[in-house]
Amino acid sequence: LKAGGVAGVCVDLILFPLDTVKTRLQSPQGFRKAGGFRGIYAGVPSTAIGSFPNAAAFFITYENVKSMLHHGSTSYLTPATHMVAASLGEVVACLIRVPSEVVKQRAQVSPSLSTLRILSHTLYHEGIQGLYRGYKSTVLREIPFSLVQFPLWESLKDLWSWKQGHVVDSWQSAVCGAFAGGFAAAVTTPLDVAKTRIMLAKAGSSNASGNVLAALGGIWRTQGLSGLFAGVVPRMAAISLGGFIFLGTYEKTRQLLL
């Protein structure tokens, strides 16, 4: 819990400006109208509050499920074990992440409004379900992401450990995390764009229903491939750096605590 929470806070706060740029690039109103480079830390209170419990919930679930599934499983099933553990971890973590993400992204494209005002406006007009707008699309983005990232991260660590004859250091785990995160970020960008459009959609609009396939179809028809991969460069940069900081900090903190 502590290691995951510390890792989550570090990565989210350090890389927040890149996340803001990515969100504004994906916004239906366009980068400049969404704020451009102004108010680059808009929405950061929402992230600061949600980071620790979100990351802690993920790693508690991930490590416990991985531990349970490892008993009696053969080595060739290890990637499947990591996939199942990561997927369940994301489902649990998204219960905390999505409300924080909704408020954060709306603040990022409306830098003149405070985080508290956006939260109260969402609750007044949409209720609790407004804070969970995009839960399905977030889970549908995070599960494929984790299916790629975590088995790749674990496999790279095992390969590096085997090559050098001892368990990887925390900085080596961070390097593996950067590569795994960047690759996973690239292939799941269309799902991230769809999630952003759903969260930013006005109440009552077609995207507000949360239909991921409809959102992807709409983006493809109006903007084509470039629309589906909007923000891919800052997303890859943020998640590569994030993978380095997040997974490296997690391993180092866990080593210190254990």
Phi, psi and chi 1 to 4 in degrees:
 res  aa     phi    psi   chi1   chi2   chi3   chi4
   1 LEU       -  -49.3 -174.2  150.8      -      -
   2 LYS   -66.2  -44.8  -71.1  179.7 -179.1  176.6
   3 ALA   -62.9  -44.3      -      -      -      -
   4 GLY   -65.3  -42.1      -      -      -      -
   5 GLY   -64.1  -45.0      -      -      -      -
   6 VAL   -61.8  -44.1  168.0      -      -      -
   7 ALA   -61.3  -42.6      -      -      -      -
   8 GLY   -63.9  -44.8      -      -      -      -
   9 VAL   -63.5  -44.8  170.6      -      -      -
  10 CYS   -58.8  -51.0  -73.7      -      -      -
  11 VAL   -70.2  -40.3   71.4      -      -      -
  12 ASP   -67.8  -40.1  -75.2  -16.8      -      -
  13 LEU   -76.6  -37.3  -65.1 -175.9      -      -
  14 ILE   -67.1  -40.4  -69.5  170.4      -      -
  15 LEU   -99.9   12.4  -60.3  179.8      -      -
  16 PHE   -57.2  -43.3 -167.6   86.9      -      -
  17 PRO   -58.2  -40.9  -26.7   36.8      -      -
  18 LEU   -64.2  -36.9  -90.8  177.0      -      -
  19 ASP   -66.4  -38.2 -177.0   71.8      -      -
  20 THR   -63.0  -45.5  -59.6      -      -      -
  21 VAL   -59.5  -44.3  170.6      -      -      -
  22 LYS   -61.8  -44.4 -176.6  -92.4  -60.1 -179.2
  23 THR   -62.6  -42.0  -62.8      -      -      -
  24 ARG   -70.4  -32.3  -69.2  174.5  179.7  176.0
  25 LEU   -66.4  -32.6  -76.1  168.7      -      -
  26 GLN   -87.4  -12.1  -66.5  176.7  -11.9      -
  27 SER   -63.4  139.1  169.0      -      -      -
  28 PRO   -63.7  -21.3   20.1  -31.5      -      -
  29 GLN   -84.5   -7.0   64.9 -160.0   84.8      -
  30 GLY    93.8  157.6      -      -      -      -
  31 PHE   -59.8  -48.9  179.9   71.3      -      -
  32 ARG   -67.2  -46.1  -72.2 -170.9  177.8 -179.2
  33 LYS   -67.4  -26.9  -72.8 -174.3  178.4  178.6
  34 ALA   -78.2   -5.8      -      -      -      -
  35 GLY   130.8  -15.7      -      -      -      -
  36 GLY    58.1 -129.5      -      -      -      -
  37 PHE   -98.2    9.4  -69.9  103.5      -      -
  38 ARG   -80.5  150.1  -67.4 -179.0  -66.7  104.0
  39 GLY    51.1   50.9      -      -      -      -
  40 ILE   -65.7  -18.5 -149.9   75.2      -      -
  41 TYR  -103.4   17.0  -82.6   94.2      -      -
  42 ALA   -62.0  129.5      -      -      -      -
  43 GLY    92.0    0.5      -      -      -      -
  44 VAL   -64.9  -30.8   76.4      -      -      -
  45 PRO   -59.1  -38.8  -25.6   36.1      -      -
  46 SER   -61.5  -42.9  175.5      -      -      -
  47 THR   -66.9  -42.4  -65.1      -      -      -
  48 ALA   -60.4  -38.3      -      -      -      -
  49 ILE   -75.4  -38.4  -67.2  168.2      -      -
  50 GLY   -85.9  -19.7      -      -      -      -
  51 SER   -60.1  -50.8  -73.1      -      -      -
  52 PHE   -62.5  -55.7 -168.7  100.2      -      -
  53 PRO   -64.9  -32.4   20.1  -30.8      -      -
  54 ASN   -63.8  -53.5  162.0   40.2      -      -
  55 ALA   -67.3  -37.4      -      -      -      -
  56 ALA   -63.0  -43.4      -      -      -      -
  57 ALA   -62.5  -39.7      -      -      -      -
  58 PHE   -62.6  -51.7  172.3   82.3      -      -
  59 PHE   -72.1  -31.6  -85.4  112.5      -      -
  60 ILE   -61.2  -46.9  -73.6  173.8      -      -
  61 THR   -66.5  -46.5  -52.9      -      -      -
  62 TYR   -59.1  -50.9  177.4   71.3      -      -
  63 GLU   -67.9  -38.8  -66.5  -69.3   -3.3      -
  64 ASN   -70.2  -43.0  -81.5  -73.5      -      -
  65 VAL   -65.9  -42.2  172.5      -      -      -
  66 LYS   -60.1  -42.3 -171.6  171.9   74.8  169.0
  67 SER   -64.5  -42.2  177.4      -      -      -
  68 MET   -67.1  -40.9  -72.3 -172.4  -68.1      -
  69 LEU   -76.6  -24.0  -66.1  177.9      -      -
  70 HIS   -67.7  -28.5  -97.1  -44.2      -      -
  71 HIS   -64.0  117.6  -68.7  -57.3      -      -
  72 GLY    80.0   -0.8      -      -      -      -
  73 SER   -87.6  148.7   65.2      -      -      -
  74 THR   -85.5  163.4   52.0      -      -      -
  75 SER   -62.9  -34.3   58.0      -      -      -
  76 TYR   -71.7  -12.7   67.8   86.2      -      -
  77 LEU   -92.0   -2.9  -72.5  175.8      -      -
  78 THR   -57.0  -46.8  -61.2      -      -      -
  79 PRO   -58.5  -37.6  -24.6   35.0      -      -
  80 ALA   -65.3  -37.3      -      -      -      -
  81 THR   -60.7  -45.4  -63.4      -      -      -
  82 HIS   -65.4  -36.5  -63.9  148.5      -      -
  83 MET   -64.4  -46.5  -72.4  179.0  179.1      -
  84 VAL   -65.0  -45.4  172.1      -      -      -
  85 ALA   -62.3  -43.5      -      -      -      -
  86 ALA   -67.0  -39.8      -      -      -      -
  87 SER   -64.0  -45.7  -62.5      -      -      -
  88 LEU   -65.0  -37.1  -69.6  174.1      -      -
  89 GLY   -60.6  -40.5      -      -      -      -
  90 GLU   -68.3  -40.3  -67.7  -65.7   -2.5      -
  91 VAL   -59.2  -43.4  170.3      -      -      -
  92 VAL   -70.2  -47.2  173.2      -      -      -
  93 ALA   -63.5  -32.6      -      -      -      -
  94 CYS   -66.5  -20.8  -79.2      -      -      -
  95 LEU   -62.8  -28.9  -66.7  171.0      -      -
  96 ILE   -95.9  -38.8  -59.2  167.4      -      -
  97 ARG   -68.1  -41.1 -178.4 -177.5  -52.8  152.4
  98 VAL   -62.7  -50.1  170.3      -      -      -
  99 PRO   -56.5  -41.8  -25.0   35.8      -      -
 100 SER   -63.0  -41.2  171.7      -      -      -
 101 GLU   -68.0  -40.4 -176.0   97.9  -19.0      -
 102 VAL   -59.7  -50.7  167.8      -      -      -
 103 VAL   -64.0  -43.3  174.3      -      -      -
 104 LYS   -61.3  -47.8  177.6 -158.6   75.2  174.4
 105 GLN   -68.4  -35.4  -69.4 -156.2  -43.9      -
 106 ARG   -68.1  -34.1  -68.1 -179.9 -179.6 -176.3
 107 ALA   -70.9  -34.2      -      -      -      -
 108 GLN   -65.5  -32.2  -74.5  173.7  -33.5      -
 109 VAL   -97.8    1.0  -62.2      -      -      -
 110 SER  -135.0   65.3  -57.0      -      -      -
 111 PRO   -61.6  -14.7   20.4  -30.8      -      -
 112 SER   -79.5  -14.4   60.0      -      -      -
 113 LEU  -100.3  143.8  -59.3  177.4      -      -
 114 SER   -78.0  158.7   69.3      -      -      -
 115 THR   -60.5  -42.2  -61.6      -      -      -
 116 LEU   -64.0  -39.5 -174.4   59.8      -      -
 117 ARG   -66.8  -40.1 -173.1  172.7  176.5 -177.0
 118 ILE   -65.6  -40.5  -72.0  171.6      -      -
 119 LEU   -61.9  -48.1  173.1   61.7      -      -
 120 SER   -66.8  -37.1   60.5      -      -      -
 121 HIS   -64.5  -42.1 -177.2  -87.5      -      -
 122 THR   -64.6  -44.3  -58.4      -      -      -
 123 LEU   -66.9  -38.6  -73.8  171.8      -      -
 124 TYR   -67.1  -44.0 -179.3   78.3      -      -
 125 HIS   -90.3  -27.2  -70.9  -79.1      -      -
 126 GLU  -124.4  -11.4  -59.8  177.7   62.3      -
 127 GLY    72.9 -169.7      -      -      -      -
 128 ILE   -59.5  -35.7  -67.9  -65.5      -      -
 129 GLN   -63.0  -23.4   64.4  -93.5   31.2      -
 130 GLY   -66.3  -34.0      -      -      -      -
 131 LEU   -72.4  -20.9  -69.6  176.7      -      -
 132 TYR  -103.3   16.2  -80.3   91.5      -      -
 133 ARG   -61.0  124.1  164.4   97.0   68.7   79.9
 134 GLY    91.6    9.7      -      -      -      -
 135 TYR   -60.4  -47.7  177.7   80.3      -      -
 136 LYS   -63.0  -43.0  -73.6 -172.3  -65.1 -177.8
 137 SER   -67.5  -33.3   60.7      -      -      -
 138 THR   -68.5  -45.0  -56.0      -      -      -
 139 VAL   -62.8  -41.0  169.8      -      -      -
 140 LEU   -68.4  -21.2  -73.4  172.6      -      -
 141 ARG   -84.1  -44.2  178.2 -161.6   65.4  176.3
 142 GLU   -71.8  -35.9  -65.4  -63.3   -8.5      -
 143 ILE   -65.3  -50.8  -72.5  179.7      -      -
 144 PRO   -59.2  -37.7  -24.5   34.8      -      -
 145 PHE   -59.4  -48.0 -179.8   86.6      -      -
 146 SER   -70.1  -31.5  -67.1      -      -      -
 147 LEU   -62.7  -28.3  -70.7  177.5      -      -
 148 VAL   -89.6  -49.4  175.9      -      -      -
 149 GLN   -66.2  -52.0 -176.7 -171.1   33.5      -
 150 PHE   -73.1  -42.7  -80.2   87.8      -      -
 151 PRO   -61.8  -37.7  -24.8   35.1      -      -
 152 LEU   -66.2  -43.2 -175.5   55.9      -      -
 153 TRP   -60.1  -48.9  176.2   53.6      -      -
 154 GLU   -64.6  -39.9  -60.5  -83.0   10.3      -
 155 SER   -66.8  -41.7  -62.2      -      -      -
 156 LEU   -64.4  -39.5  -70.8  171.8      -      -
 157 LYS   -63.9  -43.5  -73.3 -164.3  -59.0  176.6
 158 ASP   -63.1  -42.7  -70.8  -16.3      -      -
 159 LEU   -63.9  -44.4  178.6   62.0      -      -
 160 TRP   -65.5  -40.5 -156.9  -24.4      -      -
 161 SER   -61.7  -43.2  -62.1      -      -      -
 162 TRP   -65.1  -40.6  174.5   72.4      -      -
 163 LYS   -64.3  -39.2  -75.4  -79.7 -171.5 -178.1
 164 GLN   -97.8   -7.3   65.7 -174.4    6.4      -
 165 GLY    84.2    7.8      -      -      -      -
 166 HIS  -154.8  165.2   62.0   82.6      -      -
 167 VAL   -61.1  142.1  176.4      -      -      -
 168 VAL   -62.2  148.3  -67.9      -      -      -
 169 ASP   -77.6  169.6  -62.2  -36.7      -      -
 170 SER   -62.8  -36.6   55.6      -      -      -
 171 TRP   -68.4  -33.2   72.7  -93.0      -      -
 172 GLN   -70.1  -38.2  -67.3  170.2  -34.6      -
 173 SER   -62.5  -36.9  175.8      -      -      -
 174 ALA   -65.0  -41.8      -      -      -      -
 175 VAL   -61.9  -44.4  171.7      -      -      -
 176 CYS   -61.1  -39.6  -65.0      -      -      -
 177 GLY   -65.6  -37.2      -      -      -      -
 178 ALA   -64.3  -45.6      -      -      -      -
 179 PHE   -65.6  -46.5 -178.5   83.3      -      -
 180 ALA   -63.3  -41.6      -      -      -      -
 181 GLY   -66.6  -43.4      -      -      -      -
 182 GLY   -63.3  -42.5      -      -      -      -
 183 PHE   -65.2  -46.0 -178.1   75.6      -      -
 184 ALA   -63.9  -36.6      -      -      -      -
 185 ALA   -63.2  -42.0      -      -      -      -
 186 ALA   -62.5  -46.9      -      -      -      -
 187 VAL   -76.5  -17.9  -61.1      -      -      -
 188 THR  -106.6    9.5   58.5      -      -      -
 189 THR   -57.1  -43.7  -65.5      -      -      -
 190 PRO   -56.0  -37.8  -28.1   37.3      -      -
 191 LEU   -67.2  -34.2  -67.3  170.8      -      -
 192 ASP   -69.0  -39.5 -174.6   56.4      -      -
 193 VAL   -62.5  -45.0  177.2      -      -      -
 194 ALA   -60.8  -42.5      -      -      -      -
 195 LYS   -61.6  -42.9 -175.1  -89.8  -54.4  177.9
 196 THR   -63.1  -44.7  -61.5      -      -      -
 197 ARG   -62.0  -39.5  -65.1  -66.0  178.3   90.0
 198 ILE   -66.6  -43.4  -71.9  167.9      -      -
 199 MET   -68.1  -31.9  -75.0 -174.6  170.8      -
 200 LEU   -91.8   -7.9  -63.5 -179.7      -      -
 201 ALA   -64.5  144.5      -      -      -      -
 202 LYS   -71.2  144.3  -67.6 -178.9  179.3  178.9
 203 ALA   -56.0  132.2      -      -      -      -
 204 GLY    94.1  -12.6      -      -      -      -
 205 SER   -78.5  168.7   65.0      -      -      -
 206 SER   -62.4  -40.1   57.4      -      -      -
 207 ASN   -70.5  -22.2  -81.3  -20.7      -      -
 208 ALA   -66.1  -17.4      -      -      -      -
 209 SER   -70.2  -19.4   65.5      -      -      -
 210 GLY    87.8   12.6      -      -      -      -
 211 ASN   -77.8  108.9 -171.0  -44.8      -      -
 212 VAL   -66.4  -44.5  178.5      -      -      -
 213 LEU   -63.4  -39.6  -70.5  177.1      -      -
 214 ALA   -64.8  -40.3      -      -      -      -
 215 ALA   -64.3  -44.3      -      -      -      -
 216 LEU   -62.5  -41.4  -72.4  170.4      -      -
 217 GLY   -63.2  -41.5      -      -      -      -
 218 GLY   -64.1  -41.6      -      -      -      -
 219 ILE   -65.3  -42.4  -64.0  163.8      -      -
 220 TRP   -62.7  -41.9  171.5 -102.6      -      -
 221 ARG   -69.0  -37.1  -74.5 -169.5  -60.5  -86.9
 222 THR   -91.9  -31.2   56.6      -      -      -
 223 GLN  -127.5   -9.2  -64.8  175.8  -83.2      -
 224 GLY    69.4 -155.4      -      -      -      -
 225 LEU   -63.0  -36.7 -164.0   62.1      -      -
 226 SER   -64.2  -33.3   61.7      -      -      -
 227 GLY   -69.0  -40.0      -      -      -      -
 228 LEU   -65.8  -28.6  -70.5  174.4      -      -
 229 PHE  -109.6   25.7  -76.7   88.9      -      -
 230 ALA   -60.7  133.4      -      -      -      -
 231 GLY    76.5   13.6      -      -      -      -
 232 VAL   -64.5  -35.7   65.7      -      -      -
 233 VAL   -68.5  -52.7  173.3      -      -      -
 234 PRO   -64.1  -30.9   16.1  -27.9      -      -
 235 ARG   -65.3  -46.6  175.2  169.3  160.5   79.6
 236 MET   -63.4  -42.9  -76.5 -176.8   66.9      -
 237 ALA   -62.3  -46.5      -      -      -      -
 238 ALA   -64.3  -43.3      -      -      -      -
 239 ILE   -78.3  -30.1  -68.1  179.5      -      -
 240 SER   -64.2  -49.2  -68.5      -      -      -
 241 LEU   -63.9  -39.1  -76.2  169.9      -      -
 242 GLY   -63.3  -42.2      -      -      -      -
 243 GLY   -61.3  -39.8      -      -      -      -
 244 PHE   -63.0  -49.5 -175.7   90.0      -      -
 245 ILE   -71.6  -47.8  -61.5  166.4      -      -
 246 PHE   -62.9  -56.1 -174.3   56.0      -      -
 247 LEU   -75.6  -32.4  -62.3  173.8      -      -
 248 GLY   -67.4  -45.1      -      -      -      -
 249 THR   -64.0  -40.1  -56.8      -      -      -
 250 TYR   -59.9  -50.0  172.4   69.7      -      -
 251 GLU   -62.7  -44.1  -69.3  -80.6    7.6      -
 252 LYS   -65.6  -45.2 -173.6   64.5  177.0  178.9
 253 THR   -64.6  -40.5  -51.7      -      -      -
 254 ARG   -64.1  -41.0 -168.4  173.8   65.5  163.8
 255 GLN   -62.1  -41.6  -72.4  170.6   12.2      -
 256 LEU   -66.8  -37.8  -68.8  171.4      -      -
 257 LEU   -77.1  -31.6  -67.3  171.9      -      -
 258 LEU   -90.6      -  -64.3  178.6      -      -
